[in-house]
Amino acid sequence: MTPEPPLVDRDAGMTVYATPGTRHAGRIRASRDDFVVEELFDMGQVETDRKEGYVPVYALRKSGLDTPHAAKELAEALRSNVNFAGLKDSNAVTAQYVSARSSRAADPPLVVGKGFQAQRVGYLPRPISRGMIAGNAFRIVVRAEEDLAVVVDPVFILCHARKVPNFFGYQRFGLRGMVNHRVGRAVLERDFKRAVELLLGRPREGEPPGASEARAAARDGRYGEAARSFSPKQDIEKRVAAYLDRKPEDYLGAFRRIPIVPRRLMVQSYQAYLFNLTLSRVVAEGLQISAAENGDNWAEVSEDGLRIGKVRGVREPVAEGAVPLVQLVGYAFRNYGSRFDRLTLSVLDDEGIAPGAFYIKEAEEVSNEGGFRQAPLLATGMRYETVAGGIALNFGLGRGEYATTLLREVLKPEDPIASGF
């Protein structure tokens, strides 16, 4: 019998599993080398020689470090702000591409920092952008005593048939505290005090005692003490707490001390939560997601199987092989009358949130128009092999898709944190 997802899944809006089966004891990330992800980037876009107006592009390989911190150090070496196409986990070995924004940037052939190495691979006529990346290739070792091949096979088959829902994964929400979407909702409600209090004060599982003490100080309004107690890796909390120590009542100003990328991520996380809730209802009602139907918004899939094309309207005849799209709620949300819009509206009603709330006059930089996301997970190259102490899964996923979304269907973990998610 398929188990009920644990509280942390439901807290992220993933209230169902799409595949049958029981829980399995297994662990990912037993070491960082067990979780390897590499961006799929078309090197044909890159020039060997630097031309007028071109910017240097680097292959960034890192371990134990998140993308924003690696990018910050690289930017200092290049004497230019940098662009990256996607955020990569700190608890993994990752390879991604980063470019300078300025054509006057320095271009050392190699930059070595704490936890990363950036090798110059050439030059681009414009800074790297999200659209230049097709997706990501994964090699993930699941450590387990039992033979998981009998579990992986049916999940891979259903994924190949595009029947696994394209949930936003735990990382979008901040698994250890599930804070991001809560902060985002507070921002939509224009409760910046609540947003900052959640960021600083909500406990995170597994944090060292020093962090717990810092959060306790923040909850008590002892912001100066909190700022001193947060670790250097908690630089966002340190900045916000230090600001409140100087200006105790300026919660909007404190919110704006969060760098722009994670600041926007907070609102995007609540948007992702609404999407996950909608997709959970889609699965629970038994609506098929493998192919678009008349009356859906839809898009064709690229030849590489990882990207979708232009969004098509509900009145347009559906092309063969097209996938259905679900709206990402933003201030431009419209009810087109699709089978998915009906469920999105029911989620919004239950949440007590109107689409217009995503236009935030007080902080326009985090306003979100909304958009579309394909309902099924797009995966390619799925294969596995037995290794000492477990099984290695290899697959490619489209841009913005999550490996943990696929892995949760395999293990159905009772405690995702303990299982390495």
Long-range contacts (C-beta under 8 A, 24 or more apart in sequence): 2-412, 3-412, 3-414, 5-412, 6-413, 6-414, 6-415, 6-416, 8-170, 8-175, 8-178, 8-416, 8-417, 9-408, 9-416, 11-173, 11-178, 12-167, 12-168, 12-170, 12-172, 12-173, 12-178, 12-181, 12-273, 12-276, 13-167, 13-168, 13-272, 13-273, 13-274, 13-275, 13-276, 13-277, 13-279, 13-280, 14-167, 14-276, 14-280, 14-408, 15-277, 15-280, 15-284, 16-280, 16-283, 16-284, 17-408, 17-409, 17-412, 18-158, 18-163, 18-164, 18-165, 18-283, 18-409, 19-154, 19-155, 19-158, 19-164, 19-409, 20-154, 21-151, 21-154, 21-412, 22-412, 23-411, 23-412, 23-413, 23-414, 24-144, 24-146, 24-148, 24-151, 24-410, 24-411, 24-412, 25-144, 25-145, 25-146, 26-142, 26-143, 26-144, 26-146, 26-148, 26-390, 26-410, 26-411, 26-413, 26-419, 27-142, 27-143, 27-144, 27-418, 27-419, 27-420, 28-140, 28-141, 28-142, 28-143, 28-407, 28-419, 28-420, 28-421, 29-91, 29-92, 29-420, 30-141, 30-143, 30-420, 32-63, 32-64, 32-91, 32-92, 32-93, 33-93, 34-140, 34-141, 34-143, 35-89, 35-91, 35-92, 35-93, 35-138, 35-140, 35-141, 36-92, 36-93, 36-94, 36-138, 36-139, 36-140, 37-88, 37-89, 37-92, 37-93, 37-94, 37-95, 37-136, 37-137, 37-138, 37-403, 38-94, 38-95, 38-96, 38-136, 38-137, 39-85, 39-86, 39-95, 39-96, 39-97, 39-133, 39-135, 39-136, 40-133, 40-134, 40-135, 40-136, 40-137, 40-306, 40-396, 41-85, 41-97, 41-132, 41-133, 41-134, 42-132, 42-134, 43-121, 43-122, 45-124, 45-132, 46-121, 46-122, 46-123, 46-124, 47-122, 47-123, 47-124, 47-125, 48-122, 48-123, 49-123, 50-107, 50-123, 51-123, 51-125, 52-103, 53-103, 53-125, 54-103, 54-123, 54-124, 54-125, 55-80, 55-99, 55-100, 55-101, 55-102, 55-103, 55-105, 55-123, 55-124, 55-126, 55-127, 56-99, 56-100, 56-105, 56-107, 56-120, 56-122, 56-123, 57-97, 57-98, 57-99, 57-100, 57-120, 57-121, 57-122, 57-123, 57-124, 57-128, 58-97, 58-98, 58-99, 58-111, 58-118, 58-119, 58-120, 58-121, 59-95, 59-96, 59-97, 59-118, 59-119, 59-121, 60-84, 60-95, 60-96, 60-97, 60-98, 60-116, 60-117, 60-118, 61-93, 61-94, 61-95, 61-116, 61-117, 61-118, 61-119, 62-88, 62-93, 62-94, 62-115, 62-116, 62-117, 63-92, 63-93, 63-94, 63-115, 63-116, 64-90, 64-91, 64-115, 65-90, 65-114, 65-115, 65-116, 66-90, 67-94, 67-96, 68-259, 68-261, 68-262, 69-233, 70-98, 70-113, 70-115, 70-116, 70-118, 71-98, 73-111, 73-113, 73-114, 73-116, 74-98, 74-111, 74-113, 74-116, 74-118, 75-100, 77-106, 77-108, 77-111, 77-113, 77-118, 78-105, 78-106, 78-107, 78-108, 78-111, 79-105, 79-106, 80-104, 80-105, 80-106, 82-127, 83-127, 83-128, 83-129, 84-128, 85-128, 85-129, 85-130, 85-132, 85-133, 85-399, 86-130, 86-133, 86-136, 86-399, 86-400, 87-171, 87-261, 89-171, 97-121, 97-128, 97-132, 97-133, 98-128, 99-124, 99-127, 99-128, 100-127, 101-127, 130-399, 133-399, 134-302, 134-304, 134-306, 134-307, 134-398, 134-399, 135-304, 135-306, 135-307, 135-378, 135-396, 135-397, 135-398, 135-399, 135-401, 136-396, 136-397, 136-399, 136-401, 136-403, 137-381, 137-394, 137-395, 137-396, 138-393, 138-394, 138-395, 138-396, 138-397, 138-403, 139-392, 139-393, 139-394, 140-392, 140-393, 140-403, 140-407, 141-387, 141-390, 141-391, 141-392, 141-393, 142-390, 142-391, 142-392, 142-393, 142-407, 142-410, 142-411, 143-389, 143-390, 144-389, 144-390, 144-391, 147-386, 147-391, 148-390, 148-391, 148-410, 149-384, 149-386, 149-391, 151-410, 151-411, 152-384, 152-391, 152-393, 152-410, 155-406, 155-409, 155-410, 156-382, 156-384, 156-395, 158-409, 159-377, 159-379, 159-382, 159-406, 159-409, 160-379, 160-382, 161-290, 162-289, 162-290, 162-291, 162-323, 162-376, 162-377, 162-378, 163-288, 163-289, 163-290, 163-376, 164-376, 164-377, 164-379, 164-405, 164-406, 164-409, 165-279, 165-280, 165-282, 165-283, 165-289, 165-375, 165-376, 165-377, 165-405, 166-279, 166-373, 166-374, 166-375, 166-376, 166-377, 166-378, 166-401, 166-405, 167-276, 167-279, 167-402, 167-405, 168-272, 168-273, 168-275, 168-276, 168-402, 168-405, 169-402, 169-403, 169-404, 169-405, 170-402, 170-404, 170-416, 170-421, 171-402, 171-404, 172-265, 172-268, 172-269, 172-272, 172-402, 173-269, 173-272, 173-273, 174-204, 174-269, 175-416, 175-417, 175-421, 176-204, 176-205, 176-206, 176-207, 176-417, 177-202, 177-203, 177-204, 177-205, 179-204, 180-265, 180-266, 180-269, 180-270, 181-266, 181-269, 181-270, 181-272, 181-273, 182-270, 183-266, 183-269, 184-266, 184-267, 184-268, 184-269, 184-270, 184-271, 184-273, 185-270, 185-353, 187-255, 187-266, 187-267, 187-270, 187-360, 187-363, 187-366, 188-267, 188-270, 188-353, 188-357, 188-358, 188-360, 189-357, 190-360, 190-362, 192-251, 192-252, 192-254, 192-255, 192-362, 192-363, 193-251, 195-251, 195-255, 195-266, 196-240, 196-244, 196-251, 196-254, 196-255, 199-236, 199-237, 199-240, 199-258, 200-226, 200-237, 200-240, 200-241, 205-417, 206-417, 214-241, 221-248, 223-248, 236-262, 252-362, 252-363, 255-363, 256-363, 260-365, 263-365, 263-366, 264-365, 264-366, 264-368, 266-366, 267-358, 267-360, 267-366, 267-367, 267-368, 268-368, 271-328, 271-329, 271-330, 271-358, 271-368, 271-370, 272-328, 274-328, 274-329, 274-344, 274-347, 274-348, 274-351, 274-353, 275-326, 275-328, 275-329, 275-373, 277-347, 277-351, 278-326, 278-340, 278-343, 278-344, 278-347, 279-326, 279-375, 281-343, 281-346, 281-347, 282-326, 282-340, 282-343, 282-375, 285-343, 287-339, 287-340, 289-323, 289-324, 289-375, 289-376, 290-323, 290-376, 291-321, 291-322, 291-323, 291-324, 292-318, 292-319, 292-322, 292-323, 292-324, 292-325, 293-318, 293-324, 293-339, 294-318, 295-337, 295-338, 295-339, 296-324, 296-325, 296-338, 296-339, 296-340, 297-324, 297-325, 297-327, 297-336, 297-338, 297-340, 297-372, 298-322, 298-323, 298-324, 298-325, 299-323, 299-325, 299-372, 299-374, 301-378, 304-380, 305-378, 305-379, 305-380, 305-396, 306-378, 306-380, 306-396, 306-397, 306-398, 306-399, 307-378, 307-398, 307-399, 308-374, 308-378, 308-398, 311-372, 314-338, 323-374, 323-375, 323-376, 323-378, 324-374, 324-375, 324-376, 325-372, 325-373, 325-374, 325-375, 326-372, 326-373, 326-374, 326-375, 327-370, 327-371, 327-372, 328-370, 328-371, 328-372, 328-373, 329-353, 329-355, 329-358, 329-370, 330-355, 330-358, 330-368, 330-369, 330-370, 330-371, 331-355, 331-356, 331-357, 331-358, 331-359, 331-367, 331-368, 331-369, 331-370, 332-369, 332-370, 333-358, 333-370, 340-375, 373-400, 374-398, 377-401, 377-405, 377-406, 379-406
